[in-house]
Amino acid sequence: MFDPTEGENEYLLADNNTHETFSLETNYLLSILDVDEKEVVLLKIVSDMKFREISDHLQKPLGTVIWLYNKAIKKMQEEAKEKGL
C-alpha cells in the first residue's frame, strides 16, 4: 500500500533554503489534510496518477476520489492564503 509519508523529508536535507522553505510549507499544508485527502493528493501530484488509476488503486468510486482531491486542494489553498504562504 502507498505510504503517504514516505520521502516527505527528502527536501529538508537540501542545501538550498528555497527548497527547505517550500518543503516546510508543503509538509505543513499536507499535514492539515485527513488521511484519505493526503493519499489522493500525493498519488495525483507526486505519483502522477490519473483519477481513474487512483480510484482503482484505492478501491474507491471515481467521484469520491475527485471530490477528495478537490476538497483537499481547496483546503490547502485556503490555509496557504490565511497563513500568507
PDB file of N, CA, C and O in Angstrom, chain B, residues numbered from 101:
ATOM      1  N   MET B 101       0.840  -1.182   0.000  1.00  0.00           N
ATOM      2  CA  MET B 101       0.000   0.000   0.000  1.00  0.00           C
ATOM      3  C   MET B 101       0.877   1.234   0.000  1.00  0.00           C
ATOM      4  O   MET B 101       1.988   1.208   0.529  1.00  0.00           O
ATOM      5  N   PHE B 102       0.406   2.283  -0.570  1.00  0.00           N
ATOM      6  CA  PHE B 102       1.113   3.556  -0.671  1.00  0.00           C
ATOM      7  C   PHE B 102       1.290   4.175   0.706  1.00  0.00           C
ATOM      8  O   PHE B 102       0.334   4.277   1.474  1.00  0.00           O
ATOM      9  N   ASP B 103       2.500   4.583   1.012  1.00  0.00           N
ATOM     10  CA  ASP B 103       2.791   5.253   2.277  1.00  0.00           C
ATOM     11  C   ASP B 103       2.928   6.740   2.011  1.00  0.00           C
ATOM     12  O   ASP B 103       3.948   7.166   1.468  1.00  0.00           O
ATOM     13  N   PRO B 104       1.912   7.568   2.382  1.00  0.00           N
ATOM     14  CA  PRO B 104       1.952   8.987   2.068  1.00  0.00           C
ATOM     15  C   PRO B 104       3.067   9.739   2.778  1.00  0.00           C
ATOM     16  O   PRO B 104       3.371  10.870   2.400  1.00  0.00           O
ATOM     17  N   THR B 105       3.681   9.149   3.788  1.00  0.00           N
ATOM     18  CA  THR B 105       4.756   9.846   4.497  1.00  0.00           C
ATOM     19  C   THR B 105       6.128   9.483   3.951  1.00  0.00           C
ATOM     20  O   THR B 105       7.124  10.088   4.346  1.00  0.00           O
ATOM     21  N   GLU B 106       6.199   8.506   3.051  1.00  0.00           N
ATOM     22  CA  GLU B 106       7.470   8.057   2.519  1.00  0.00           C
ATOM     23  C   GLU B 106       8.135   9.174   1.731  1.00  0.00           C
ATOM     24  O   GLU B 106       7.551   9.701   0.785  1.00  0.00           O
ATOM     25  N   GLY B 107       9.351   9.538   2.115  1.00  0.00           N
ATOM     26  CA  GLY B 107      10.126  10.546   1.397  1.00  0.00           C
ATOM     27  C   GLY B 107       9.715  11.975   1.663  1.00  0.00           C
ATOM     28  O   GLY B 107      10.205  12.883   0.991  1.00  0.00           O
ATOM     29  N   GLU B 108       8.828  12.210   2.625  1.00  0.00           N
ATOM     30  CA  GLU B 108       8.357  13.575   2.815  1.00  0.00           C
ATOM     31  C   GLU B 108       9.433  14.517   3.357  1.00  0.00           C
ATOM     32  O   GLU B 108       9.291  15.733   3.234  1.00  0.00           O
ATOM     33  N   ASN B 109      10.497  13.990   3.949  1.00  0.00           N
ATOM     34  CA  ASN B 109      11.569  14.839   4.462  1.00  0.00           C
ATOM     35  C   ASN B 109      12.732  14.974   3.495  1.00  0.00           C
ATOM     36  O   ASN B 109      13.766  15.547   3.838  1.00  0.00           O
ATOM     37  N   GLU B 110      12.567  14.450   2.291  1.00  0.00           N
ATOM     38  CA  GLU B 110      13.634  14.452   1.307  1.00  0.00           C
ATOM     39  C   GLU B 110      14.202  15.846   1.059  1.00  0.00           C
ATOM     40  O   GLU B 110      15.421  16.017   1.025  1.00  0.00           O
ATOM     41  N   TYR B 111      13.346  16.832   0.887  1.00  0.00           N
ATOM     42  CA  TYR B 111      13.809  18.178   0.581  1.00  0.00           C
ATOM     43  C   TYR B 111      14.312  18.931   1.807  1.00  0.00           C
ATOM     44  O   TYR B 111      14.976  19.958   1.665  1.00  0.00           O
ATOM     45  N   LEU B 112      14.017  18.452   2.980  1.00  0.00           N
ATOM     46  CA  LEU B 112      14.503  19.110   4.182  1.00  0.00           C
ATOM     47  C   LEU B 112      16.022  19.043   4.282  1.00  0.00           C
ATOM     48  O   LEU B 112      16.639  19.862   4.963  1.00  0.00           O
ATOM     49  N   LEU B 113      16.620  18.078   3.610  1.00  0.00           N
ATOM     50  CA  LEU B 113      18.059  17.904   3.653  1.00  0.00           C
ATOM     51  C   LEU B 113      18.776  18.697   2.564  1.00  0.00           C
ATOM     52  O   LEU B 113      20.005  18.692   2.501  1.00  0.00           O
ATOM     53  N   ALA B 114      18.026  19.367   1.720  1.00  0.00           N
ATOM     54  CA  ALA B 114      18.622  20.129   0.624  1.00  0.00           C
ATOM     55  C   ALA B 114      19.399  21.324   1.156  1.00  0.00           C
ATOM     56  O   ALA B 114      19.058  21.885   2.197  1.00  0.00           O
ATOM     57  N   ASP B 115      20.457  21.714   0.424  1.00  0.00           N
ATOM     58  CA  ASP B 115      21.266  22.864   0.808  1.00  0.00           C
ATOM     59  C   ASP B 115      20.580  24.181   0.500  1.00  0.00           C
ATOM     60  O   ASP B 115      20.875  25.189   1.142  1.00  0.00           O
ATOM     61  N   ASN B 116      19.696  24.197  -0.440  1.00  0.00           N
ATOM     62  CA  ASN B 116      19.059  25.423  -0.876  1.00  0.00           C
ATOM     63  C   ASN B 116      17.913  25.791   0.067  1.00  0.00           C
ATOM     64  O   ASN B 116      16.999  24.994   0.277  1.00  0.00           O
ATOM     65  N   ASN B 117      17.962  26.996   0.632  1.00  0.00           N
ATOM     66  CA  ASN B 117      16.927  27.442   1.575  1.00  0.00           C
ATOM     67  C   ASN B 117      15.551  27.513   0.929  1.00  0.00           C
ATOM     68  O   ASN B 117      14.540  27.304   1.600  1.00  0.00           O
ATOM     69  N   THR B 118      15.502  27.806  -0.368  1.00  0.00           N
ATOM     70  CA  THR B 118      14.227  27.861  -1.072  1.00  0.00           C
ATOM     71  C   THR B 118      13.541  26.502  -1.029  1.00  0.00           C
ATOM     72  O   THR B 118      12.339  26.413  -0.778  1.00  0.00           O
ATOM     73  N   HIS B 119      14.307  25.448  -1.273  1.00  0.00           N
ATOM     74  CA  HIS B 119      13.738  24.099  -1.213  1.00  0.00           C
ATOM     75  C   HIS B 119      13.291  23.762   0.200  1.00  0.00           C
ATOM     76  O   HIS B 119      12.248  23.135   0.390  1.00  0.00           O
ATOM     77  N   GLU B 120      14.067  24.169   1.187  1.00  0.00           N
ATOM     78  CA  GLU B 120      13.707  23.886   2.577  1.00  0.00           C
ATOM     79  C   GLU B 120      12.407  24.591   2.941  1.00  0.00           C
ATOM     80  O   GLU B 120      11.520  23.996   3.552  1.00  0.00           O
ATOM     81  N   THR B 121      12.299  25.863   2.563  1.00  0.00           N
ATOM     82  CA  THR B 121      11.091  26.623   2.872  1.00  0.00           C
ATOM     83  C   THR B 121       9.896  26.022   2.159  1.00  0.00           C
ATOM     84  O   THR B 121       8.836  25.837   2.758  1.00  0.00           O
ATOM     85  N   PHE B 122      10.066  25.715   0.875  1.00  0.00           N
ATOM     86  CA  PHE B 122       8.980  25.100   0.110  1.00  0.00           C
ATOM     87  C   PHE B 122       8.555  23.799   0.756  1.00  0.00           C
ATOM     88  O   PHE B 122       7.361  23.528   0.884  1.00  0.00           O
ATOM     89  N   SER B 123       9.515  22.994   1.162  1.00  0.00           N
ATOM     90  CA  SER B 123       9.210  21.708   1.756  1.00  0.00           C
ATOM     91  C   SER B 123       8.469  21.863   3.080  1.00  0.00           C
ATOM     92  O   SER B 123       7.504  21.147   3.346  1.00  0.00           O
ATOM     93  N   LEU B 124       8.923  22.798   3.904  1.00  0.00           N
ATOM     94  CA  LEU B 124       8.258  23.019   5.183  1.00  0.00           C
ATOM     95  C   LEU B 124       6.815  23.477   4.968  1.00  0.00           C
ATOM     96  O   LEU B 124       5.900  23.016   5.651  1.00  0.00           O
ATOM     97  N   GLU B 125       6.625  24.383   4.016  1.00  0.00           N
ATOM     98  CA  GLU B 125       5.273  24.861   3.722  1.00  0.00           C
ATOM     99  C   GLU B 125       4.413  23.732   3.161  1.00  0.00           C
ATOM    100  O   GLU B 125       3.260  23.563   3.558  1.00  0.00           O
ATOM    101  N   THR B 126       4.978  22.969   2.240  1.00  0.00           N
ATOM    102  CA  THR B 126       4.244  21.860   1.647  1.00  0.00           C
ATOM    103  C   THR B 126       3.883  20.818   2.698  1.00  0.00           C
ATOM    104  O   THR B 126       2.746  20.350   2.755  1.00  0.00           O
ATOM    105  N   ASN B 127       4.844  20.463   3.516  1.00  0.00           N
ATOM    106  CA  ASN B 127       4.572  19.483   4.580  1.00  0.00           C
ATOM    107  C   ASN B 127       3.506  19.995   5.537  1.00  0.00           C
ATOM    108  O   ASN B 127       2.645  19.234   5.977  1.00  0.00           O
ATOM    109  N   TYR B 128       3.562  21.289   5.860  1.00  0.00           N
ATOM    110  CA  TYR B 128       2.545  21.864   6.738  1.00  0.00           C
ATOM    111  C   TYR B 128       1.167  21.755   6.090  1.00  0.00           C
ATOM    112  O   TYR B 128       0.208  21.318   6.726  1.00  0.00           O
ATOM    113  N   LEU B 129       1.074  22.157   4.815  1.00  0.00           N
ATOM    114  CA  LEU B 129      -0.220  22.113   4.136  1.00  0.00           C
ATOM    115  C   LEU B 129      -0.734  20.686   4.004  1.00  0.00           C
ATOM    116  O   LEU B 129      -1.936  20.450   4.130  1.00  0.00           O
ATOM    117  N   LEU B 130       0.145  19.745   3.755  1.00  0.00           N
ATOM    118  CA  LEU B 130      -0.282  18.345   3.700  1.00  0.00           C
ATOM    119  C   LEU B 130      -0.737  17.857   5.075  1.00  0.00           C
ATOM    120  O   LEU B 130      -1.616  17.001   5.173  1.00  0.00           O
ATOM    121  N   SER B 131      -0.144  18.396   6.125  1.00  0.00           N
ATOM    122  CA  SER B 131      -0.485  17.940   7.486  1.00  0.00           C
ATOM    123  C   SER B 131      -1.901  18.317   7.908  1.00  0.00           C
ATOM    124  O   SER B 131      -2.451  17.714   8.829  1.00  0.00           O
ATOM    125  N   ILE B 132      -2.495  19.305   7.248  1.00  0.00           N
ATOM    126  CA  ILE B 132      -3.860  19.706   7.626  1.00  0.00           C
ATOM    127  C   ILE B 132      -4.915  18.808   6.975  1.00  0.00           C
ATOM    128  O   ILE B 132      -6.098  18.893   7.304  1.00  0.00           O
ATOM    129  N   LEU B 133      -4.483  17.954   6.058  1.00  0.00           N
ATOM    130  CA  LEU B 133      -5.408  17.060   5.366  1.00  0.00           C
ATOM    131  C   LEU B 133      -5.657  15.801   6.174  1.00  0.00           C
ATOM    132  O   LEU B 133      -4.802  15.364   6.945  1.00  0.00           O
ATOM    133  N   ASP B 134      -6.840  15.220   5.990  1.00  0.00           N
ATOM    134  CA  ASP B 134      -7.057  13.921   6.622  1.00  0.00           C
ATOM    135  C   ASP B 134      -6.354  12.858   5.779  1.00  0.00           C
ATOM    136  O   ASP B 134      -5.859  13.160   4.693  1.00  0.00           O
ATOM    137  N   VAL B 135      -6.305  11.653   6.253  1.00  0.00           N
ATOM    138  CA  VAL B 135      -5.534  10.582   5.625  1.00  0.00           C
ATOM    139  C   VAL B 135      -5.970  10.338   4.180  1.00  0.00           C
ATOM    140  O   VAL B 135      -5.124  10.221   3.293  1.00  0.00           O
ATOM    141  N   ASP B 136      -7.273  10.261   3.934  1.00  0.00           N
ATOM    142  CA  ASP B 136      -7.764   9.995   2.577  1.00  0.00           C
ATOM    143  C   ASP B 136      -7.414  11.135   1.630  1.00  0.00           C
ATOM    144  O   ASP B 136      -6.991  10.897   0.498  1.00  0.00           O
ATOM    145  N   GLU B 137      -7.586  12.368   2.086  1.00  0.00           N
ATOM    146  CA  GLU B 137      -7.255  13.530   1.250  1.00  0.00           C
ATOM    147  C   GLU B 137      -5.771  13.540   0.898  1.00  0.00           C
ATOM    148  O   GLU B 137      -5.399  13.748  -0.257  1.00  0.00           O
ATOM    149  N   LYS B 138      -4.933  13.315   1.895  1.00  0.00           N
ATOM    150  CA  LYS B 138      -3.490  13.330   1.672  1.00  0.00           C
ATOM    151  C   LYS B 138      -3.081  12.233   0.695  1.00  0.00           C
ATOM    152  O   LYS B 138      -2.263  12.464  -0.196  1.00  0.00           O
ATOM    153  N   GLU B 139      -3.637  11.063   0.858  1.00  0.00           N
ATOM    154  CA  GLU B 139      -3.282   9.950  -0.010  1.00  0.00           C
ATOM    155  C   GLU B 139      -3.648  10.255  -1.465  1.00  0.00           C
ATOM    156  O   GLU B 139      -2.855   9.997  -2.371  1.00  0.00           O
ATOM    157  N   VAL B 140      -4.841  10.802  -1.690  1.00  0.00           N
ATOM    158  CA  VAL B 140      -5.272  11.128  -3.045  1.00  0.00           C
ATOM    159  C   VAL B 140      -4.384  12.220  -3.643  1.00  0.00           C
ATOM    160  O   VAL B 140      -3.967  12.110  -4.796  1.00  0.00           O
ATOM    161  N   VAL B 141      -4.092  13.262  -2.881  1.00  0.00           N
ATOM    162  CA  VAL B 141      -3.249  14.356  -3.381  1.00  0.00           C
ATOM    163  C   VAL B 141      -1.859  13.847  -3.739  1.00  0.00           C
ATOM    164  O   VAL B 141      -1.335  14.187  -4.800  1.00  0.00           O
ATOM    165  N   LEU B 142      -1.260  13.049  -2.883  1.00  0.00           N
ATOM    166  CA  LEU B 142       0.086  12.556  -3.161  1.00  0.00           C
ATOM    167  C   LEU B 142       0.109  11.600  -4.351  1.00  0.00           C
ATOM    168  O   LEU B 142       1.044  11.632  -5.152  1.00  0.00           O
ATOM    169  N   LEU B 143      -0.899  10.761  -4.472  1.00  0.00           N
ATOM    170  CA  LEU B 143      -0.957   9.867  -5.626  1.00  0.00           C
ATOM    171  C   LEU B 143      -1.117  10.657  -6.922  1.00  0.00           C
ATOM    172  O   LEU B 143      -0.530  10.310  -7.947  1.00  0.00           O
ATOM    173  N   LYS B 144      -1.908  11.711  -6.868  1.00  0.00           N
ATOM    174  CA  LYS B 144      -2.155  12.524  -8.055  1.00  0.00           C
ATOM    175  C   LYS B 144      -0.931  13.360  -8.421  1.00  0.00           C
ATOM    176  O   LYS B 144      -0.503  13.356  -9.575  1.00  0.00           O
ATOM    177  N   ILE B 145      -0.374  14.066  -7.465  1.00  0.00           N
ATOM    178  CA  ILE B 145       0.690  15.023  -7.749  1.00  0.00           C
ATOM    179  C   ILE B 145       2.073  14.365  -7.780  1.00  0.00           C
ATOM    180  O   ILE B 145       2.830  14.560  -8.731  1.00  0.00           O
ATOM    181  N   VAL B 146       2.395  13.604  -6.770  1.00  0.00           N
ATOM    182  CA  VAL B 146       3.737  13.011  -6.693  1.00  0.00           C
ATOM    183  C   VAL B 146       3.863  11.805  -7.619  1.00  0.00           C
ATOM    184  O   VAL B 146       4.838  11.682  -8.360  1.00  0.00           O
ATOM    185  N   SER B 147       2.880  10.924  -7.573  1.00  0.00           N
ATOM    186  CA  SER B 147       2.943   9.712  -8.394  1.00  0.00           C
ATOM    187  C   SER B 147       2.397   9.929  -9.802  1.00  0.00           C
ATOM    188  O   SER B 147       2.499   9.044 -10.652  1.00  0.00           O
ATOM    189  N   ASP B 148       1.817  11.105 -10.049  1.00  0.00           N
ATOM    190  CA  ASP B 148       1.304  11.473 -11.368  1.00  0.00           C
ATOM    191  C   ASP B 148       0.294  10.457 -11.899  1.00  0.00           C
ATOM    192  O   ASP B 148       0.279  10.140 -13.088  1.00  0.00           O
ATOM    193  N   MET B 149      -0.549   9.956 -10.997  1.00  0.00           N
ATOM    194  CA  MET B 149      -1.577   9.001 -11.399  1.00  0.00           C
ATOM    195  C   MET B 149      -2.822   9.746 -11.862  1.00  0.00           C
ATOM    196  O   MET B 149      -3.103  10.852 -11.401  1.00  0.00           O
ATOM    197  N   LYS B 150      -3.556   9.135 -12.767  1.00  0.00           N
ATOM    198  CA  LYS B 150      -4.829   9.681 -13.211  1.00  0.00           C
ATOM    199  C   LYS B 150      -5.885   9.325 -12.161  1.00  0.00           C
ATOM    200  O   LYS B 150      -5.730   8.372 -11.398  1.00  0.00           O
ATOM    201  N   PHE B 151      -6.970  10.120 -12.144  1.00  0.00           N
ATOM    202  CA  PHE B 151      -8.014   9.874 -11.152  1.00  0.00           C
ATOM    203  C   PHE B 151      -8.568   8.448 -11.252  1.00  0.00           C
ATOM    204  O   PHE B 151      -8.868   7.835 -10.227  1.00  0.00           O
ATOM    205  N   ARG B 152      -8.705   7.924 -12.444  1.00  0.00           N
ATOM    206  CA  ARG B 152      -9.208   6.553 -12.620  1.00  0.00           C
ATOM    207  C   ARG B 152      -8.240   5.547 -11.989  1.00  0.00           C
ATOM    208  O   ARG B 152      -8.670   4.585 -11.353  1.00  0.00           O
ATOM    209  N   GLU B 153      -6.941   5.769 -12.163  1.00  0.00           N
ATOM    210  CA  GLU B 153      -5.934   4.881 -11.569  1.00  0.00           C
ATOM    211  C   GLU B 153      -5.985   4.948 -10.042  1.00  0.00           C
ATOM    212  O   GLU B 153      -5.874   3.931  -9.358  1.00  0.00           O
ATOM    213  N   ILE B 154      -6.152   6.153  -9.527  1.00  0.00           N
ATOM    214  CA  ILE B 154      -6.246   6.316  -8.070  1.00  0.00           C
ATOM    215  C   ILE B 154      -7.496   5.606  -7.559  1.00  0.00           C
ATOM    216  O   ILE B 154      -7.459   4.923  -6.535  1.00  0.00           O
ATOM    217  N   SER B 155      -8.591   5.773  -8.277  1.00  0.00           N
ATOM    218  CA  SER B 155      -9.850   5.117  -7.922  1.00  0.00           C
ATOM    219  C   SER B 155      -9.671   3.605  -7.853  1.00  0.00           C
ATOM    220  O   SER B 155     -10.106   2.967  -6.894  1.00  0.00           O
ATOM    221  N   ASP B 156      -9.042   3.044  -8.854  1.00  0.00           N
ATOM    222  CA  ASP B 156      -8.809   1.598  -8.884  1.00  0.00           C
ATOM    223  C   ASP B 156      -7.862   1.176  -7.761  1.00  0.00           C
ATOM    224  O   ASP B 156      -8.095   0.173  -7.086  1.00  0.00           O
ATOM    225  N   HIS B 157      -6.791   1.952  -7.569  1.00  0.00           N
ATOM    226  CA  HIS B 157      -5.779   1.636  -6.547  1.00  0.00           C
ATOM    227  C   HIS B 157      -6.377   1.654  -5.135  1.00  0.00           C
ATOM    228  O   HIS B 157      -6.101   0.771  -4.322  1.00  0.00           O
ATOM    229  N   LEU B 158      -7.195   2.667  -4.859  1.00  0.00           N
ATOM    230  CA  LEU B 158      -7.773   2.807  -3.514  1.00  0.00           C
ATOM    231  C   LEU B 158      -9.096   2.076  -3.358  1.00  0.00           C
ATOM    232  O   LEU B 158      -9.648   2.000  -2.260  1.00  0.00           O
ATOM    233  N   GLN B 159      -9.601   1.539  -4.460  1.00  0.00           N
ATOM    234  CA  GLN B 159     -10.895   0.862  -4.470  1.00  0.00           C
ATOM    235  C   GLN B 159     -11.987   1.773  -3.922  1.00  0.00           C
ATOM    236  O   GLN B 159     -12.795   1.393  -3.074  1.00  0.00           O
ATOM    237  N   LYS B 160     -11.970   3.001  -4.451  1.00  0.00           N
ATOM    238  CA  LYS B 160     -12.992   3.990  -4.117  1.00  0.00           C
ATOM    239  C   LYS B 160     -13.633   4.452  -5.420  1.00  0.00           C
ATOM    240  O   LYS B 160     -12.984   4.437  -6.466  1.00  0.00           O
ATOM    241  N   PRO B 161     -14.898   4.861  -5.369  1.00  0.00           N
ATOM    242  CA  PRO B 161     -15.544   5.362  -6.585  1.00  0.00           C
ATOM    243  C   PRO B 161     -14.793   6.569  -7.155  1.00  0.00           C
ATOM    244  O   PRO B 161     -14.225   7.367  -6.410  1.00  0.00           O
ATOM    245  N   LEU B 162     -14.800   6.689  -8.472  1.00  0.00           N
ATOM    246  CA  LEU B 162     -14.113   7.787  -9.149  1.00  0.00           C
ATOM    247  C   LEU B 162     -14.596   9.143  -8.629  1.00  0.00           C
ATOM    248  O   LEU B 162     -13.784  10.033  -8.375  1.00  0.00           O
ATOM    249  N   GLY B 163     -15.890   9.301  -8.472  1.00  0.00           N
ATOM    250  CA  GLY B 163     -16.450  10.559  -7.968  1.00  0.00           C
ATOM    251  C   GLY B 163     -15.931  10.907  -6.587  1.00  0.00           C
ATOM    252  O   GLY B 163     -15.702  12.079  -6.290  1.00  0.00           O
ATOM    253  N   THR B 164     -15.747   9.922  -5.754  1.00  0.00           N
ATOM    254  CA  THR B 164     -15.225  10.140  -4.405  1.00  0.00           C
ATOM    255  C   THR B 164     -13.781  10.608  -4.465  1.00  0.00           C
ATOM    256  O   THR B 164     -13.391  11.514  -3.728  1.00  0.00           O
ATOM    257  N   VAL B 165     -12.993  10.006  -5.327  1.00  0.00           N
ATOM    258  CA  VAL B 165     -11.589  10.384  -5.467  1.00  0.00           C
ATOM    259  C   VAL B 165     -11.471  11.830  -5.940  1.00  0.00           C
ATOM    260  O   VAL B 165     -10.683  12.604  -5.395  1.00  0.00           O
ATOM    261  N   ILE B 166     -12.250  12.188  -6.947  1.00  0.00           N
ATOM    262  CA  ILE B 166     -12.214  13.558  -7.466  1.00  0.00           C
ATOM    263  C   ILE B 166     -12.686  14.538  -6.395  1.00  0.00           C
ATOM    264  O   ILE B 166     -12.093  15.604  -6.227  1.00  0.00           O
ATOM    265  N   TRP B 167     -13.732  14.190  -5.681  1.00  0.00           N
ATOM    266  CA  TRP B 167     -14.244  15.040  -4.610  1.00  0.00           C
ATOM    267  C   TRP B 167     -13.190  15.229  -3.517  1.00  0.00           C
ATOM    268  O   TRP B 167     -12.982  16.349  -3.051  1.00  0.00           O
ATOM    269  N   LEU B 168     -12.523  14.148  -3.102  1.00  0.00           N
ATOM    270  CA  LEU B 168     -11.478  14.244  -2.081  1.00  0.00           C
ATOM    271  C   LEU B 168     -10.334  15.139  -2.550  1.00  0.00           C
ATOM    272  O   LEU B 168      -9.823  15.952  -1.780  1.00  0.00           O
ATOM    273  N   TYR B 169      -9.936  14.992  -3.800  1.00  0.00           N
ATOM    274  CA  TYR B 169      -8.851  15.800  -4.349  1.00  0.00           C
ATOM    275  C   TYR B 169      -9.222  17.288  -4.347  1.00  0.00           C
ATOM    276  O   TYR B 169      -8.455  18.128  -3.878  1.00  0.00           O
ATOM    277  N   ASN B 170     -10.397  17.594  -4.871  1.00  0.00           N
ATOM    278  CA  ASN B 170     -10.828  18.994  -4.926  1.00  0.00           C
ATOM    279  C   ASN B 170     -10.990  19.593  -3.537  1.00  0.00           C
ATOM    280  O   ASN B 170     -10.621  20.745  -3.310  1.00  0.00           O
ATOM    281  N   LYS B 171     -11.531  18.830  -2.620  1.00  0.00           N
ATOM    282  CA  LYS B 171     -11.701  19.283  -1.241  1.00  0.00           C
ATOM    283  C   LYS B 171     -10.336  19.566  -0.606  1.00  0.00           C
ATOM    284  O   LYS B 171     -10.160  20.574   0.077  1.00  0.00           O
ATOM    285  N   ALA B 172      -9.384  18.679  -0.834  1.00  0.00           N
ATOM    286  CA  ALA B 172      -8.048  18.829  -0.265  1.00  0.00           C
ATOM    287  C   ALA B 172      -7.329  20.049  -0.837  1.00  0.00           C
ATOM    288  O   ALA B 172      -6.716  20.815  -0.093  1.00  0.00           O
ATOM    289  N   ILE B 173      -7.402  20.230  -2.146  1.00  0.00           N
ATOM    290  CA  ILE B 173      -6.745  21.369  -2.786  1.00  0.00           C
ATOM    291  C   ILE B 173      -7.347  22.673  -2.269  1.00  0.00           C
ATOM    292  O   ILE B 173      -6.617  23.616  -1.965  1.00  0.00           O
ATOM    293  N   LYS B 174      -8.650  22.728  -2.168  1.00  0.00           N
ATOM    294  CA  LYS B 174      -9.320  23.933  -1.657  1.00  0.00           C
ATOM    295  C   LYS B 174      -8.898  24.208  -0.210  1.00  0.00           C
ATOM    296  O   LYS B 174      -8.635  25.352   0.160  1.00  0.00           O
ATOM    297  N   LYS B 175      -8.838  23.166   0.587  1.00  0.00           N
ATOM    298  CA  LYS B 175      -8.436  23.301   1.982  1.00  0.00           C
ATOM    299  C   LYS B 175      -7.007  23.850   2.088  1.00  0.00           C
ATOM    300  O   LYS B 175      -6.736  24.737   2.897  1.00  0.00           O
ATOM    301  N   MET B 176      -6.103  23.319   1.270  1.00  0.00           N
ATOM    302  CA  MET B 176      -4.716  23.784   1.290  1.00  0.00           C
ATOM    303  C   MET B 176      -4.604  25.220   0.783  1.00  0.00           C
ATOM    304  O   MET B 176      -3.835  26.009   1.332  1.00  0.00           O
ATOM    305  N   GLN B 177      -5.364  25.569  -0.262  1.00  0.00           N
ATOM    306  CA  GLN B 177      -5.338  26.938  -0.782  1.00  0.00           C
ATOM    307  C   GLN B 177      -5.819  27.937   0.261  1.00  0.00           C
ATOM    308  O   GLN B 177      -5.212  28.992   0.445  1.00  0.00           O
ATOM    309  N   GLU B 178      -6.907  27.603   0.940  1.00  0.00           N
ATOM    310  CA  GLU B 178      -7.449  28.495   1.969  1.00  0.00           C
ATOM    311  C   GLU B 178      -6.467  28.664   3.126  1.00  0.00           C
ATOM    312  O   GLU B 178      -6.293  29.769   3.640  1.00  0.00           O
ATOM    313  N   GLU B 179      -5.828  27.574   3.533  1.00  0.00           N
ATOM    314  CA  GLU B 179      -4.855  27.633   4.616  1.00  0.00           C
ATOM    315  C   GLU B 179      -3.631  28.455   4.206  1.00  0.00           C
ATOM    316  O   GLU B 179      -3.130  29.265   4.987  1.00  0.00           O
ATOM    317  N   ALA B 180      -3.160  28.244   2.990  1.00  0.00           N
ATOM    318  CA  ALA B 180      -1.999  28.987   2.497  1.00  0.00           C
ATOM    319  C   ALA B 180      -2.310  30.481   2.436  1.00  0.00           C
ATOM    320  O   ALA B 180      -1.469  31.305   2.793  1.00  0.00           O
ATOM    321  N   LYS B 181      -3.488  30.823   1.994  1.00  0.00           N
ATOM    322  CA  LYS B 181      -3.891  32.228   1.920  1.00  0.00           C
ATOM    323  C   LYS B 181      -3.975  32.829   3.319  1.00  0.00           C
ATOM    324  O   LYS B 181      -3.498  33.938   3.557  1.00  0.00           O
ATOM    325  N   GLU B 182      -4.583  32.087   4.237  1.00  0.00           N
ATOM    326  CA  GLU B 182      -4.748  32.563   5.610  1.00  0.00           C
ATOM    327  C   GLU B 182      -3.395  32.760   6.302  1.00  0.00           C
ATOM    328  O   GLU B 182      -3.214  33.714   7.059  1.00  0.00           O
ATOM    329  N   LYS B 183      -2.450  31.857   6.040  1.00  0.00           N
ATOM    330  CA  LYS B 183      -1.140  31.919   6.680  1.00  0.00           C
ATOM    331  C   LYS B 183      -0.129  32.760   5.888  1.00  0.00           C
ATOM    332  O   LYS B 183       0.992  32.984   6.344  1.00  0.00           O
ATOM    333  N   GLY B 184      -0.535  33.219   4.705  1.00  0.00           N
ATOM    334  CA  GLY B 184       0.357  34.017   3.877  1.00  0.00           C
ATOM    335  C   GLY B 184       1.506  33.225   3.279  1.00  0.00           C
ATOM    336  O   GLY B 184       2.609  33.747   3.116  1.00  0.00           O
ATOM    337  N   LEU B 185       1.250  31.978   2.956  1.00  0.00           N
ATOM    338  CA  LEU B 185       2.298  31.124   2.372  1.00  0.00           C
ATOM    339  C   LEU B 185       2.348  31.267   0.870  1.00  0.00           C
ATOM    340  O   LEU B 185       3.168  30.624   0.215  1.00  0.00           O
TER     341      LEU B 185
END
